[in-house]
Amino acid sequence: MTLPLWGLVIFIVWTIAIVTLLIGVRIRHLAKGGSIQDFATPNDKNLLWRLYRVQANLVENLPLYLGVVFLLSARNAAGIAIDSLVVIYIGFRILHSVIHIAGLNPNFRVLSLAIQFACLITLTTLAIFAEG
């Protein structure tokens, strides 16, 4: 299996882990008498809201990475540059989630997102121009 495909596996497993954590926090919230309406109430100080946003970010970005992996696979694009970009992308995808969950400075999230998009754009370009 190629590194881009392993990246996809990691992305999927990470998303499942976040959804599982979100479900646990929701159940705990309801068990303590919390309201279902709290799930969609924007509040960056609330772990429930931050987890919800992390889950939404992952679901929004998974199709983009999936599309890039498809292009790379269809074009038989491979190499050190591609593998390095995949590692950077997945690393910053996970870091983005951790920063959000921890409630750290949102500027770090923006920087992480910018690095991810730069990786996706470069990977797409490499796939388009791959000789294969």
C-alpha positions as a Markdown table, in Angstrom:
| # | Residue | x | y | z |
|---|---|---|---|---|
| 1 | Met | 0.0 | 0.0 | 0.0 |
| 2 | Thr | 1.3 | 3.5 | -0.9 |
| 3 | Leu | 2.0 | 6.2 | 1.7 |
| 4 | Pro | -0.9 | 8.4 | 0.3 |
| 5 | Leu | -3.2 | 5.4 | 1.0 |
| 6 | Trp | -1.8 | 4.9 | 4.5 |
| 7 | Gly | -2.4 | 8.6 | 5.0 |
| 8 | Leu | -6.0 | 8.0 | 4.1 |
| 9 | Val | -6.2 | 5.2 | 6.6 |
| 10 | Ile | -4.8 | 7.4 | 9.3 |
| 11 | Phe | -7.2 | 10.2 | 8.3 |
| 12 | Ile | -10.2 | 7.8 | 8.6 |
| 13 | Val | -9.1 | 6.3 | 11.9 |
| 14 | Trp | -8.4 | 9.8 | 13.3 |
| 15 | Thr | -11.9 | 10.9 | 12.2 |
| 16 | Ile | -13.5 | 7.8 | 13.8 |
| 17 | Ala | -11.5 | 8.5 | 17.0 |
| 18 | Ile | -12.8 | 12.1 | 17.1 |
| 19 | Val | -16.4 | 11.1 | 16.5 |
| 20 | Thr | -16.1 | 8.5 | 19.2 |
| 21 | Leu | -14.7 | 11.1 | 21.6 |
| 22 | Leu | -17.5 | 13.5 | 20.6 |
| 23 | Ile | -20.2 | 10.9 | 21.3 |
| 24 | Gly | -18.7 | 10.2 | 24.7 |
| 25 | Val | -18.7 | 13.9 | 25.6 |
| 26 | Arg | -22.3 | 14.2 | 24.3 |
| 27 | Ile | -23.4 | 11.3 | 26.4 |
| 28 | Arg | -21.6 | 12.7 | 29.5 |
| 29 | His | -23.2 | 16.1 | 28.8 |
| 30 | Leu | -26.7 | 14.6 | 28.6 |
| 31 | Ala | -26.1 | 12.4 | 31.7 |
| 32 | Lys | -25.3 | 15.5 | 33.7 |
| 33 | Gly | -28.6 | 17.1 | 32.7 |
| 34 | Gly | -27.3 | 19.1 | 29.7 |
| 35 | Ser | -29.6 | 19.9 | 26.8 |
| 36 | Ile | -29.5 | 18.7 | 23.2 |
| 37 | Gln | -29.7 | 22.3 | 22.1 |
| 38 | Asp | -26.2 | 22.8 | 23.7 |
| 39 | Phe | -24.7 | 20.7 | 20.9 |
| 40 | Ala | -25.1 | 23.4 | 18.3 |
| 41 | Thr | -24.5 | 26.4 | 20.5 |
| 42 | Pro | -21.3 | 28.2 | 19.4 |
| 43 | Asn | -19.0 | 28.5 | 22.3 |
| 44 | Asp | -15.2 | 28.1 | 21.9 |
| 45 | Lys | -14.8 | 27.6 | 25.6 |
| 46 | Asn | -17.0 | 24.5 | 25.5 |
| 47 | Leu | -15.3 | 21.2 | 24.8 |
| 48 | Leu | -18.5 | 19.9 | 23.2 |
| 49 | Trp | -18.6 | 22.7 | 20.7 |
| 50 | Arg | -14.9 | 22.4 | 19.9 |
| 51 | Leu | -15.2 | 18.7 | 19.3 |
| 52 | Tyr | -18.2 | 19.3 | 17.1 |
| 53 | Arg | -16.2 | 21.8 | 15.0 |
| 54 | Val | -13.2 | 19.4 | 14.8 |
| 55 | Gln | -15.5 | 16.6 | 13.6 |
| 56 | Ala | -17.0 | 19.0 | 11.0 |
| 57 | Asn | -13.5 | 20.1 | 9.9 |
| 58 | Leu | -12.5 | 16.5 | 9.4 |
| 59 | Val | -15.6 | 15.6 | 7.4 |
| 60 | Glu | -15.2 | 18.7 | 5.3 |
| 61 | Asn | -11.5 | 18.0 | 4.5 |
| 62 | Leu | -11.7 | 14.2 | 4.0 |
| 63 | Pro | -13.2 | 14.4 | 0.5 |
| 64 | Leu | -10.4 | 16.8 | -0.6 |
| 65 | Tyr | -7.7 | 14.4 | 0.6 |
| 66 | Leu | -9.6 | 11.4 | -0.8 |
| 67 | Gly | -9.7 | 13.2 | -4.2 |
| 68 | Val | -6.0 | 13.9 | -4.1 |
| 69 | Val | -5.3 | 10.2 | -3.2 |
| 70 | Phe | -7.5 | 9.1 | -6.1 |
| 71 | Leu | -5.6 | 11.4 | -8.5 |
| 72 | Leu | -2.2 | 10.2 | -7.3 |
| 73 | Ser | -3.3 | 6.6 | -7.6 |
| 74 | Ala | -4.9 | 7.0 | -11.0 |
| 75 | Arg | -1.8 | 8.7 | -12.4 |
| 76 | Asn | 0.6 | 6.3 | -10.6 |
| 77 | Ala | 2.3 | 9.3 | -9.1 |
| 78 | Ala | 4.8 | 8.4 | -6.4 |
| 79 | Gly | 8.1 | 9.6 | -5.0 |
| 80 | Ile | 9.8 | 11.1 | -2.0 |
| 81 | Ala | 8.2 | 14.5 | -2.6 |
| 82 | Ile | 4.7 | 13.0 | -2.6 |
| 83 | Asp | 5.4 | 10.9 | 0.5 |
| 84 | Ser | 6.8 | 13.9 | 2.3 |
| 85 | Leu | 3.8 | 16.1 | 1.5 |
| 86 | Val | 1.4 | 13.4 | 2.6 |
| 87 | Val | 3.2 | 13.0 | 6.0 |
| 88 | Ile | 3.2 | 16.8 | 6.4 |
| 89 | Tyr | -0.5 | 17.0 | 5.4 |
| 90 | Ile | -1.6 | 14.3 | 7.8 |
| 91 | Gly | 0.6 | 15.6 | 10.6 |
| 92 | Phe | -0.9 | 19.1 | 10.3 |
| 93 | Arg | -4.4 | 17.7 | 9.9 |
| 94 | Ile | -4.0 | 16.0 | 13.3 |
| 95 | Leu | -2.3 | 19.0 | 14.8 |
| 96 | His | -5.2 | 21.2 | 13.6 |
| 97 | Ser | -7.6 | 19.0 | 15.5 |
| 98 | Val | -5.4 | 19.0 | 18.7 |
| 99 | Ile | -5.1 | 22.8 | 18.6 |
| 100 | His | -8.9 | 23.1 | 18.3 |
| 101 | Ile | -9.7 | 20.6 | 21.0 |
| 102 | Ala | -7.2 | 22.2 | 23.4 |
| 103 | Gly | -8.7 | 25.6 | 22.7 |
| 104 | Leu | -5.4 | 27.1 | 21.8 |
| 105 | Asn | -4.8 | 30.3 | 19.8 |
| 106 | Pro | -6.9 | 30.1 | 16.6 |
| 107 | Asn | -4.0 | 31.6 | 14.7 |
| 108 | Phe | -2.2 | 28.3 | 15.1 |
| 109 | Arg | -5.2 | 26.6 | 13.5 |
| 110 | Val | -5.2 | 29.0 | 10.5 |
| 111 | Leu | -1.5 | 28.4 | 10.0 |
| 112 | Ser | -2.0 | 24.6 | 10.2 |
| 113 | Leu | -4.9 | 24.9 | 7.7 |
| 114 | Ala | -2.7 | 27.0 | 5.3 |
| 115 | Ile | 0.0 | 24.3 | 5.4 |
| 116 | Gln | -2.5 | 21.6 | 4.7 |
| 117 | Phe | -4.0 | 23.4 | 1.7 |
| 118 | Ala | -0.5 | 24.1 | 0.4 |
| 119 | Cys | 0.2 | 20.4 | 0.6 |
| 120 | Leu | -3.1 | 19.5 | -1.2 |
| 121 | Ile | -2.4 | 22.0 | -4.0 |
| 122 | Thr | 1.1 | 20.7 | -4.5 |
| 123 | Leu | 0.0 | 17.1 | -4.4 |
| 124 | Thr | -2.7 | 17.8 | -6.9 |
| 125 | Thr | -0.2 | 19.6 | -9.2 |
| 126 | Leu | 2.2 | 16.7 | -8.9 |
| 127 | Ala | -0.6 | 14.2 | -9.7 |
| 128 | Ile | -1.6 | 16.3 | -12.8 |
| 129 | Phe | 1.9 | 16.5 | -14.2 |
| 130 | Ala | 3.0 | 13.0 | -13.2 |
| 131 | Glu | 4.5 | 11.0 | -16.0 |
| 132 | Gly | 2.7 | 7.7 | -15.9 |
